[in-house]
Amino acid sequence: MTSAVHGGAKSSGQSRHRLRAVVVVLVAMVIAGMRMTAGVMIASADAPASISWPGDRYVPPTPSYGMTVVQDIPVTMDDGVVLFANVGYPADPQTGLRVSGTFPVLLTQNPYVGGDQPDSFFVSRGYIFANVDVRGTGLSEAPDNAPLPNLQFSARDARDGVELVDWAAHSLDGANGVVGLTGCSFLGINQIFTAAAVGPYSPVKAILPACASNGYETYFAGGIPSQITALFGVAGGILGTKHLQENIAAGQALSSEILAGGPRAYTDTCVG
């Protein structure tokens, strides 16, 4: 399979080991979540196979395309903030050149460092894959006074999702007007907010919110902090936030408060 890329501009040893382990786990979760649910989304691009139940399983079709990527496409929100997208297009597997025609779009809204590239698994099977850096992460803009806790899963984030769906359906070159949402972890949670905000009769026809949770049950087991609680202390380093040091400090303070039995070890609206 041929892939081409076209470009635009773009504390302790123990802590480092923990951060590396968390990043590896998150990457594995993203890949696993996409692969496990691939059959559901592939049915939109290809004629559905005949499946009998129980006992049968869906097998994704053989890849038909390569992938060519257009980097750093600006998308302007209604308040003037510019988000940036990397978009993968189906390409001729021999030449790497983009093929003609229109395709359904898979949209993912990514906050993670290093997670901003399209997924060739889907593109090679007949999708355009738009991977957008969410507000305040990666190359995407954000007001200087709006660090991560004020942005993630906020009403503004949901509004961005609605506008990105409209862009993916009607303004993105090569789109056929049909949109699916996909992603794992943060990328799973924010698509739930987007799907709720777009309302009925939208271009969104399917969502795959893999490994998505936005509640205390993720961090606590029967009221006892789980190992996932440590993520609060390193999240600022794995998210592509423009307020890195502020968010690392805020996450470490929250983690310490929880482990010490402080107020936010129980319930607080500022967490999540």
C-alpha positions, 0 to 999 in steps of 0.5 A: 500500500502506497502512502504519500504525505503533502505538507503545510506548516506544522521529573523524575525517572519514575514519572517518565516511565509512568508517562511512557506506559500510559502513552503506550496503553492509550495508543493500544486502546485507540488501535484496538477500539478502531479495529474491533468496531471496524466492521460496523463502519465499513458497511457504510462504504461497501455493500454489506456482506450476508451475515447469519447470526449466531455464529457468523462474523463480519470480515472487512473487505480487502483494501482497495486504496492507498492513502494520501494525506493533506496536512494542516487544513484550517477550519474556522469556527464561528468565534474566529478560532482556527482548528487544524485538520490532517485529512487522509484521502483514498489513493491509487495503491500503485502511484499514491495519487488521490483517486477521483470521486466522493466518499463518506467522511470519518471525523475524529477530534483529537487532543493527544500528542502524536495522535493527529494522523488519519487511519489508513485502515479506513481510508484504504477501504473507501473513506476520507478520514479527517483528524482534527486537533481540538481547540487548544491542542496541537496546532489548533488555536485557543484563547490564552486564558482558556487552559484545558479544564475550561475547554475539554467536554465543554459547551464550546467543544460541543459547538466545535464538534457541530461545526466540524461535522458541517465542514466535513459533510459540506465543505471538505473536498471530496466529501459525499455528505455522510459523516461518521464519528470515531475514536477512543478515550477523549476521542470517544467522549467528545464524539458523544457530545457532538452527536448529542449537539448536532440534533436529528437529521444531521450528516452523522449516521454512525458513531464509534465512541470506543473506550469512552467514559466521563465519570468517576467510575473510571477512576474509582472502584467501589469508592477506592481510587484505582490505578487510573487515578494516576492519569490525572497527574500525567494527562498534561503531558500526553495531551497536546495542550498549549498550556502544558505546564499549567495543566500538568500542575493542575492534574498533579494537584488533583491526583494528590488531593484525591489520594489524600482523601480531599473533597474531590476524592468524592465528587466535584463538578470541576472533574471530568 
